[in-house]
Amino acid sequence: VLKCISKAGLKFNEYKCQFGQQELTFFGHTILQFGYWPHKKRYRLLWICQFQRA
């Protein structure tokens, strides 16, 4: 994977890179090997907003 990224001319910011992580939060979503869903804090906010609409 890293070779493909290098061939594409892309670079990593070493201070932002984290390798070997089991869980990743990206754009408000939690991403695992099994799938993704809204991050816990965002999910709680969506839950609260749902009840306020009703």
Backbone as JSON Lines, residues from 0, in Angstrom:
{"i":0,"aa":"V","n":[0.83,-1.2,0.0],"ca":[0.0,0.0,0.0],"c":[0.87,1.25,0.0]}
{"i":1,"aa":"L","n":[1.91,1.25,0.83],"ca":[2.77,2.43,0.91],"c":[3.51,2.68,-0.4]}
{"i":2,"aa":"K","n":[3.9,1.61,-1.08],"ca":[4.58,1.76,-2.38],"c":[3.64,2.38,-3.41]}
{"i":3,"aa":"C","n":[2.37,1.95,-3.42],"ca":[1.39,2.52,-4.35],"c":[1.17,4.0,-4.1]}
{"i":4,"aa":"I","n":[1.13,4.37,-2.85],"ca":[0.95,5.78,-2.49],"c":[2.16,6.59,-2.94]}
{"i":5,"aa":"S","n":[3.35,6.03,-2.74],"ca":[4.58,6.69,-3.16],"c":[4.64,6.85,-4.67]}
{"i":6,"aa":"K","n":[4.24,5.81,-5.41],"ca":[4.24,5.87,-6.87],"c":[3.25,6.92,-7.38]}
{"i":7,"aa":"A","n":[2.19,7.15,-6.65],"ca":[1.19,8.14,-7.04],"c":[1.66,9.56,-6.76]}
{"i":8,"aa":"G","n":[2.82,9.68,-6.1],"ca":[3.36,11.01,-5.81],"c":[2.8,11.64,-4.55]}
{"i":9,"aa":"L","n":[2.12,10.85,-3.73],"ca":[1.55,11.37,-2.49],"c":[2.55,11.18,-1.35]}
{"i":10,"aa":"K","n":[2.44,12.01,-0.34],"ca":[3.33,11.94,0.81],"c":[2.52,11.91,2.09]}
{"i":11,"aa":"F","n":[3.08,11.31,3.13],"ca":[2.47,11.28,4.45],"c":[3.08,12.34,5.33]}
{"i":12,"aa":"N","n":[2.29,12.89,6.21],"ca":[2.8,13.77,7.24],"c":[3.12,12.88,8.43]}
{"i":13,"aa":"E","n":[4.4,12.71,8.73],"ca":[4.81,11.75,9.76],"c":[4.25,12.07,11.14]}
{"i":14,"aa":"Y","n":[3.92,13.32,11.39],"ca":[3.39,13.69,12.7],"c":[1.9,13.34,12.83]}
{"i":15,"aa":"K","n":[1.22,13.16,11.7],"ca":[-0.2,12.81,11.72],"c":[-0.47,11.33,11.52]}
{"i":16,"aa":"C","n":[0.54,10.58,11.09],"ca":[0.37,9.15,10.78],"c":[0.34,8.3,12.04]}
{"i":17,"aa":"Q","n":[-0.56,7.34,12.05],"ca":[-0.65,6.36,13.13],"c":[-0.87,5.0,12.49]}
{"i":18,"aa":"F","n":[0.1,4.12,12.61],"ca":[0.0,2.8,12.01],"c":[-0.35,1.76,13.07]}
{"i":19,"aa":"G","n":[-1.06,0.72,12.66],"ca":[-1.4,-0.38,13.55],"c":[-2.55,-0.08,14.49]}
{"i":20,"aa":"Q","n":[-3.39,0.89,14.17],"ca":[-4.52,1.24,15.01],"c":[-5.68,0.28,14.78]}
{"i":21,"aa":"Q","n":[-6.42,-0.04,15.83],"ca":[-7.59,-0.9,15.72],"c":[-8.85,-0.11,15.38]}
{"i":22,"aa":"E","n":[-8.83,1.18,15.7],"ca":[-10.0,2.04,15.51],"c":[-9.54,3.39,14.99]}
{"i":23,"aa":"L","n":[-10.34,3.98,14.12],"ca":[-9.99,5.25,13.51],"c":[-11.22,6.15,13.5]}
{"i":24,"aa":"T","n":[-11.06,7.4,13.89],"ca":[-12.14,8.38,13.79],"c":[-11.8,9.3,12.63]}
{"i":25,"aa":"F","n":[-12.72,9.39,11.67],"ca":[-12.48,10.16,10.46],"c":[-13.77,10.83,10.02]}
{"i":26,"aa":"F","n":[-13.75,12.14,9.91],"ca":[-14.93,12.92,9.52],"c":[-16.16,12.56,10.34]}
{"i":27,"aa":"G","n":[-16.0,12.41,11.65],"ca":[-17.13,12.16,12.53],"c":[-17.64,10.73,12.52]}
{"i":28,"aa":"H","n":[-16.9,9.81,11.95],"ca":[-17.28,8.4,11.93],"c":[-16.18,7.55,12.58]}
{"i":29,"aa":"T","n":[-16.59,6.5,13.24],"ca":[-15.66,5.52,13.79],"c":[-15.54,4.4,12.77]}
{"i":30,"aa":"I","n":[-14.31,4.07,12.41],"ca":[-14.07,3.05,11.39],"c":[-13.3,1.9,12.02]}
{"i":31,"aa":"L","n":[-13.85,0.69,11.88],"ca":[-13.22,-0.54,12.34],"c":[-13.15,-1.51,11.17]}
{"i":32,"aa":"Q","n":[-12.53,-2.65,11.39],"ca":[-12.44,-3.65,10.32],"c":[-13.8,-4.21,9.95]}
{"i":33,"aa":"F","n":[-14.78,-4.09,10.83],"ca":[-16.11,-4.64,10.59],"c":[-17.05,-3.67,9.9]}
{"i":34,"aa":"G","n":[-16.69,-2.4,9.83],"ca":[-17.55,-1.41,9.22],"c":[-17.35,-0.04,9.85]}
{"i":35,"aa":"Y","n":[-18.3,0.85,9.62],"ca":[-18.19,2.19,10.18],"c":[-19.57,2.67,10.62]}
{"i":36,"aa":"W","n":[-19.59,3.65,11.51],"ca":[-20.82,4.25,12.01],"c":[-20.48,5.62,12.6]}
{"i":37,"aa":"P","n":[-21.48,6.46,12.85],"ca":[-21.2,7.78,13.43],"c":[-20.46,7.65,14.75]}
{"i":38,"aa":"H","n":[-19.52,8.56,14.98],"ca":[-18.75,8.57,16.22],"c":[-19.69,8.73,17.41]}
{"i":39,"aa":"K","n":[-19.31,8.21,18.57],"ca":[-20.18,8.19,19.76],"c":[-20.73,9.57,20.09]}
{"i":40,"aa":"K","n":[-19.89,10.6,20.05],"ca":[-20.36,11.95,20.37],"c":[-21.36,12.43,19.33]}
{"i":41,"aa":"R","n":[-21.09,12.15,18.07],"ca":[-22.0,12.57,17.01],"c":[-23.3,11.78,17.08]}
{"i":42,"aa":"Y","n":[-23.22,10.49,17.37],"ca":[-24.41,9.65,17.47],"c":[-25.33,10.17,18.57]}
{"i":43,"aa":"R","n":[-24.75,10.56,19.7],"ca":[-25.55,11.1,20.81],"c":[-26.26,12.37,20.38]}
{"i":44,"aa":"L","n":[-25.57,13.23,19.65],"ca":[-26.17,14.46,19.16],"c":[-27.32,14.17,18.2]}
{"i":45,"aa":"L","n":[-27.14,13.22,17.3],"ca":[-28.2,12.84,16.37],"c":[-29.4,12.27,17.12]}
{"i":46,"aa":"W","n":[-29.15,11.51,18.17],"ca":[-30.21,10.92,18.99],"c":[-31.03,12.02,19.67]}
{"i":47,"aa":"I","n":[-30.36,13.0,20.23],"ca":[-31.03,14.11,20.91],"c":[-31.86,14.92,19.92]}
{"i":48,"aa":"C","n":[-31.28,15.21,18.75],"ca":[-32.01,15.98,17.73],"c":[-33.25,15.25,17.24]}
{"i":49,"aa":"Q","n":[-33.19,13.95,17.17],"ca":[-34.33,13.15,16.71],"c":[-35.51,13.34,17.65]}
{"i":50,"aa":"F","n":[-35.27,13.35,18.96],"ca":[-36.35,13.52,19.92],"c":[-36.87,14.93,19.95]}
{"i":51,"aa":"Q","n":[-36.03,15.9,19.67],"ca":[-36.48,17.28,19.68],"c":[-37.4,17.57,18.5]}
{"i":52,"aa":"R","n":[-37.25,16.84,17.41],"ca":[-38.13,17.03,16.24],"c":[-39.53,16.5,16.49]}
{"i":53,"aa":"A","n":[-39.62,15.42,17.23],"ca":[-40.92,14.73,17.43],"c":[-41.87,15.53,18.27]}
